Amino acid sequence: MEDEVDRLVAAWRRERPDLDVEPLEVLSRVSRLARHLDRARRLAFSEHELEPWEFDVLTSLRRAGAPYQLSPGQLLTQTLVTSGTMTNRIDRLTKKGLVERLPDPSDRRGVLVRLTDEGRDRADQALAGLLEQERAILGELSRAQRGELAVLLRQLTAPFDNIPG
């Protein structure tokens, strides 16, 4: 089965036979898959009236377990955004009734961000929708192939995920 990347690689091999274009065979497919995944994510989240960034914050809190709360600093670490961006996001989610700010009992000046019941329900429903979309994307692969692909992708991404700072 031929795809668009096969055609792109063949054209580059014809036009630039002096270059080794083999990386395109893998990474162009990863890039195209990322675009399809982004569309699927946006569809799954929009069905629950969430933006992707809202899903990221809500599910960070949801994964924390009961009582579903984290400090803004912990949310920064998990979502990889700046402090100002996180403050804005918390403000917007608070206005929507999906999170609430509480005083941090271990730090008089600190706050904790807690998921509301509505926030937890939306996160859970959006996650279920996302998993349905992702299963469809992976539908052509067997369980063994999905496992093998996960191992290979981990091998590629781990060095980026483990860079200090």
N, C-alpha and C positions, 0 to 999 in steps of 0.2 A: 504494500500500500504506500503510495507516494503522497507527500504532503508539500506544503508551501516551502518549508525549509529545504527539502530535497531540491526543489527548483532553484531556490536562491543559491545554494551551495554549488549546484551544477553550473549556474551562470558565472559565479566567481571563479570556479576552476577553469572555465573556458576563457574568461577575460583576464584572469591573473594567475596563470599556471605556476608562476614563481612563488606564490604564497601558499602556506599550509593553512587551509581554511577549516580544518577538522573541528576546532573549537566551536565554530558556528553550528555544527550538527547537534551539539548538546545545548549550548547556551542560548541559541536562538529559539530552540524549542522551550527551554525553561522560561525565557522572556515572554513568548507567546502564551504559554500556559498561565503565567502570572497575570496576564491581561484577562484571560478567560476567568480565572479565579476571582479577580477583582470584580468583574461583572456579576459573577454568581454571588459573591459576598454582598455587594450592594443590593441585589435583588432580595436576598434573604433578609437583610436588615431593614430595607424599606417596607417590607410586608409587616414589620413590627414598629414602624415609625422611628427607626434608629439610623443614625449615620455610623459609618465604620468606626470613627473615633469614639463615639458614645458606646458602642459595643465593646471596644477595647477596654475602656475604663470600667464599665459595668461588670464585665467578665473577670477583670483583675480582682475586683472586690468579691465577686461570687466564688472564685477559686480560693480565696483566702479562708473560706469556711466560716461558720457561725462565730461571731456575730456579723460577718461580712463587712469588715472595716479595715482600713489601712491608713497610714499617715500619707499626706501629700508626697513626701519624699519616697515612700515605698511605691506609690503610683508612678512617680517619675521614672524610677528604675524599671518598672515593668512595661511602661508604654513608650519609653525613649523620647520624651518631649521635654521642652524647657520648663522651668518653674513658672514663668509667666503664662505659657500656654496651658499648663495644668491648672493654674488658678482660674483662668477663663473657662476651662472645661468644667471644672467643679461648680463654678457659678451657674453655668448654663444647665447642668444636670440637676442642680438644686432647684432652679426655677421650674423645671419640668417635673419635680417631685420624685426623681429617680434616685437621688442620694440626699443625705443630710450631713451637715457639719456638726461635730460634737466636740466638747473640750476633751483634751487628752489628759486622763487622770494621772499620768506619769510625768507630765510636763505642763506646768501652768500656762505657758505661752503657746503650746502646741494645740493642734486640732487633729481629729480623726475624721475620715470620710466614711460614712456607713451607707450601705445599700438599703433603700426602702423596700417594703414588700412589693410595691409596683416595679421598682427597678430590678428586683430579683426575678419576678415573673417575666418581665420583658427580656431580660438576659437569657433566661432558660428557654423561652419560646424562640428567640432569635438563634440561639445555639442549635436547637433542634432543626430549624429551617436551614441553617448553614450546613449542618451535617448531611442533610438530604441533598443539597446542591453538590456538596463535595463527593458524596457517594456516586452521584450521577457522572461527575467528571472522571472518577476513577473506575467507572463501570466496565471498561474494556479490559481491565487488568484482573488477573486472578489474585487471590489472597496472598499467595507466595510471591507473585510479581510485585504487589504493593509493598510487601515486607522488604524485598530486595531493593526496590526503589527508595524506600525510607532509609535504609542503611547507606546507600550510595549518596543520597542527598545530605544526610547527616555528616558524612565524611567531607563533603564540600562546604557545608555551612558552619561546622563546629569551629574552625579556625577564626571565622569572623565573629562568632558569638563569644569567643573566649579571649578577645583582645581587651587588655586592661584599659579602663577609662571609658 
